[in-house]
Amino acid sequence: MTPAQAQLVEQIRGSFGPKTAVTDPEAIAPWLTDWRGRFHGSAPAMLAPATTAEVAAIVRLAGDAGVPLVPQGGNTSMVGGATPPADGSALLLTTRRMNRIRALSPESNLAVAEAGVILADLRAAAEREGRRFPLDLGARGSATIGGLVSTNAGGTQVLRFGTMRSLVAGVEAVLPDGSVHEGLAPLKKDNRGYDLNQLLIGAEGTLGIVTAATLRLVPGMVSRAVAWAGLESPARALALLRSIEARTDAVESFEIVPDATLALVLGHVPGLRAPLETRHPWHVLIEAVATDPGAEPPTALLERLLGTAIEEELAGDAVIAASEAQAESFWRIRHSISEAERAAGPALQHDISVPVDDMPRFMVEGGAAAEARFPGTHAVAYGHLGDGNVHFHVRAPAGADPARWYVEQGPAITRFVHDMVVAAGGSISAEHGIGQMKRAELERLGPVARLSALRAIKGALDPRGILNPGKLVALAPGGRTP
Ligand SMILES: Cc1cc2nc3c(=O)[nH]c(=O)nc-3n(C[C@H](O)[C@H](O)[C@H](O)COP(=O)(O)OP(=O)(O)OC[C@H]3O[C@@H](n4cnc5c(N)ncnc54)[C@H](O)[C@@H]3O)c2cc1C
């Protein structure tokens, strides 16, 4: 620990008690590596404030001492966003003790949750009041509201409800100078210039530490139907989605899964079974929800729509879950993909988006092009077809030494995939953010106007580079952008 860090820790303990600064290496160790195990950091202390006032005081003291802070929630970042630098120059700041739901109003359909509230807990609290917080993802048991806001997380219900950006009605955050942005009021109209709330959403902890957020709730679910359909191609899958969307707005999720990925999950997770008895090259998982007791029951709705789709040869076969347990098991297949992929061996993950209408072509042609350019690799794309966002993974050839393959082949493969994405007018980060994993690629691919605006904003709000150094955009020592 440097003298400046040691003094800072003493000051924080003196003001807020021993719980607020953990220095036991064993207690800190689990939080120094990212979820995928790709990034390993070092931090001599982990700060754990319990209130917004404590966060503000810590940020002010850290700024004065020139000690950077890395905000961390559930540490489920897919891009090493919450992993501190390896040189031990920064301290971790965990929001885990800020885990109160300050308010939840079914009348106004709003909840105010502190940064450390875990997504699953907020969803359960909303359900107890007959409402839903309609954002869901595989990391729901660990990901926090602060992390979800700061990565503008997406998930499986973006199709109907949008990303965090459309679910956040207000933000409270501590800015890099220690001042508190009090933006929790859920104003429908507010034209006082730049929208600080929106700037903080997706800022990956580089512009402020989110301490609480006002979140939009939607009506509770009366019933749902979850279907699994087998089909020939991503093009048919998109045609199926369009055909369903033309007839109803009850569909909340539409996820595409290639057959090889389904097989991988079934081999990895004991007790799961293929939803269909027939084999198909591609699959889609569809969820339809009724929130009005007078509406057509979603099971009948999906039966009718999928029946038409089979007649029109958009789908080869389909099944609707006969029970809630079966519906959960369909979803378990989808939510186990990241885990099964991780266990399957070395792979390069690309969380990319292109315009929705172009996604079927991109999935097929992009996969074939990557496999042809890097013989022995296997490209798979799965995920949020209706959002134009898939997770495009390139797996190492069988028997490849993981460490060597990542170093020797990784950068070239990722550049190849990202170049295809840019050529298609897409984004190299659809929902996971930039973190440290994609920073070099963001620098390489720009565009210049976007990059220079991002750097200027970072330089203006955090000239000393106190918050989350080495993530998203770089600040050179002394506050200059490189
Ligand atoms: C199995 C699995 C499935 C996933 N599926 C999806 C998916 O479908 N869609 C999706 O979008 N993401 C997905 N993710 C990624 C991840 O869950 C999200 O990025 C999530 O928003 C991170 O929340 P967290 O609390 O874990 O944040 P962390 O990982 O701790 O941090 C993420 C980033 O936010 C910053 N941060 C954290 N808290 C704060 C705060 N209070 N103030 C300021 N900055 C902060 C960190 O510095 C870091 O840059 C998945 C992850 C896993 C492991």
Ligand as a Chemical Component Dictionary entry (heavy atoms), coordinates in Angstrom:
data_LIG
# 
_chem_comp.id                   LIG 
_chem_comp.type                 NON-POLYMER 
_chem_comp.pdbx_formal_charge   0 
_chem_comp.three_letter_code    LIG 
# 
loop_
_chem_comp_atom.comp_id 
_chem_comp_atom.atom_id 
_chem_comp_atom.alt_atom_id 
_chem_comp_atom.type_symbol 
_chem_comp_atom.charge 
_chem_comp_atom.model_Cartn_x 
_chem_comp_atom.model_Cartn_y 
_chem_comp_atom.model_Cartn_z 
_chem_comp_atom.pdbx_ordinal 
LIG C1  C1  C 0 -24.176 -15.050 -16.740 1  
LIG C2  C2  C 0 -24.189 -13.609 -17.174 2  
LIG C3  C3  C 0 -25.148 -13.181 -18.077 3  
LIG C4  C4  C 0 -25.185 -11.844 -18.474 4  
LIG N1  N1  N 0 -26.144 -11.461 -19.356 5  
LIG C5  C5  C 0 -26.212 -10.176 -19.715 6  
LIG C6  C6  C 0 -27.235 -9.728  -20.617 7  
LIG O1  O1  O 0 -28.038 -10.504 -21.104 8  
LIG N2  N2  N 0 -27.275 -8.409  -20.898 9  
LIG C7  C7  C 0 -26.385 -7.514  -20.377 10 
LIG O2  O2  O 0 -26.490 -6.329  -20.676 11 
LIG N3  N3  N 0 -25.400 -7.906  -19.556 12 
LIG C8  C8  C 0 -25.293 -9.205  -19.213 13 
LIG N4  N4  N 0 -24.293 -9.608  -18.377 14 
LIG C9  C9  C 0 -23.291 -8.635  -17.920 15 
LIG C10 C10 C 0 -23.554 -8.038  -16.534 16 
LIG O3  O3  O 0 -24.453 -8.767  -15.787 17 
LIG C11 C11 C 0 -23.993 -6.618  -16.624 18 
LIG O4  O4  O 0 -22.971 -5.867  -17.216 19 
LIG C12 C12 C 0 -24.365 -5.987  -15.268 20 
LIG O5  O5  O 0 -24.943 -4.744  -15.567 21 
LIG C13 C13 C 0 -23.204 -5.747  -14.339 22 
LIG O6  O6  O 0 -23.691 -5.478  -13.032 23 
LIG P1  P1  P 0 -22.735 -5.639  -11.770 24 
LIG O7  O7  O 0 -23.421 -5.134  -10.577 25 
LIG O8  O8  O 0 -22.192 -7.008  -11.687 26 
LIG O9  O9  O 0 -21.575 -4.625  -12.151 27 
LIG P2  P2  P 0 -20.018 -4.838  -12.083 28 
LIG O10 O10 O 0 -19.603 -5.984  -12.907 29 
LIG O11 O11 O 0 -19.558 -4.802  -10.684 30 
LIG O12 O12 O 0 -19.565 -3.481  -12.797 31 
LIG C14 C14 C 0 -19.852 -3.256  -14.149 32 
LIG C15 C15 C 0 -19.382 -1.845  -14.529 33 
LIG O13 O13 O 0 -20.175 -0.879  -13.836 34 
LIG C16 C16 C 0 -19.363 -0.107  -12.948 35 
LIG N5  N5  N 0 -20.149 0.035   -11.728 36 
LIG C17 C17 C 0 -20.656 -0.921  -10.923 37 
LIG N6  N6  N 0 -21.392 -0.346  -9.942  38 
LIG C18 C18 C 0 -21.316 0.988   -10.131 39 
LIG C19 C19 C 0 -21.860 2.117   -9.476  40 
LIG N7  N7  N 0 -22.626 1.992   -8.404  41 
LIG N8  N8  N 0 -21.586 3.343   -9.970  42 
LIG C20 C20 C 0 -20.805 3.507   -11.055 43 
LIG N9  N9  N 0 -20.264 2.477   -11.712 44 
LIG C21 C21 C 0 -20.526 1.237   -11.269 45 
LIG C22 C22 C 0 -18.076 -0.886  -12.764 46 
LIG O14 O14 O 0 -17.008 -0.042  -12.470 47 
LIG C23 C23 C 0 -17.943 -1.543  -14.124 48 
LIG O15 O15 O 0 -17.422 -0.654  -15.055 49 
LIG C24 C24 C 0 -24.226 -10.937 -17.976 50 
LIG C25 C25 C 0 -23.256 -11.374 -17.073 51 
LIG C26 C26 C 0 -23.224 -12.699 -16.686 52 
LIG C27 C27 C 0 -22.167 -13.122 -15.712 53 
# 
loop_
_chem_comp_bond.comp_id 
_chem_comp_bond.atom_id_1 
_chem_comp_bond.atom_id_2 
_chem_comp_bond.value_order 
_chem_comp_bond.pdbx_ordinal 
LIG C1  C2  SING 1  
LIG C2  C3  SING 2  
LIG C2  C26 DOUB 3  
LIG C3  C4  DOUB 4  
LIG C4  N1  SING 5  
LIG C4  C24 SING 6  
LIG N1  C5  DOUB 7  
LIG C5  C6  SING 8  
LIG C5  C8  SING 9  
LIG C6  O1  DOUB 10 
LIG C6  N2  SING 11 
LIG N2  C7  SING 12 
LIG C7  O2  DOUB 13 
LIG C7  N3  SING 14 
LIG N3  C8  DOUB 15 
LIG C8  N4  SING 16 
LIG N4  C9  SING 17 
LIG N4  C24 SING 18 
LIG C9  C10 SING 19 
LIG C10 O3  SING 20 
LIG C10 C11 SING 21 
LIG C11 O4  SING 22 
LIG C11 C12 SING 23 
LIG C12 O5  SING 24 
LIG C12 C13 SING 25 
LIG C13 O6  SING 26 
LIG O6  P1  SING 27 
LIG P1  O7  DOUB 28 
LIG P1  O8  SING 29 
LIG P1  O9  SING 30 
LIG O9  P2  SING 31 
LIG P2  O10 DOUB 32 
LIG P2  O11 SING 33 
LIG P2  O12 SING 34 
LIG O12 C14 SING 35 
LIG C14 C15 SING 36 
LIG C15 O13 SING 37 
LIG C15 C23 SING 38 
LIG O13 C16 SING 39 
LIG C16 N5  SING 40 
LIG C16 C22 SING 41 
LIG N5  C17 SING 42 
LIG N5  C21 SING 43 
LIG C17 N6  DOUB 44 
LIG N6  C18 SING 45 
LIG C18 C19 SING 46 
LIG C18 C21 DOUB 47 
LIG C19 N7  SING 48 
LIG C19 N8  DOUB 49 
LIG N8  C20 SING 50 
LIG C20 N9  DOUB 51 
LIG N9  C21 SING 52 
LIG C22 O14 SING 53 
LIG C22 C23 SING 54 
LIG C23 O15 SING 55 
LIG C24 C25 DOUB 56 
LIG C25 C26 SING 57 
LIG C26 C27 SING 58 
# 
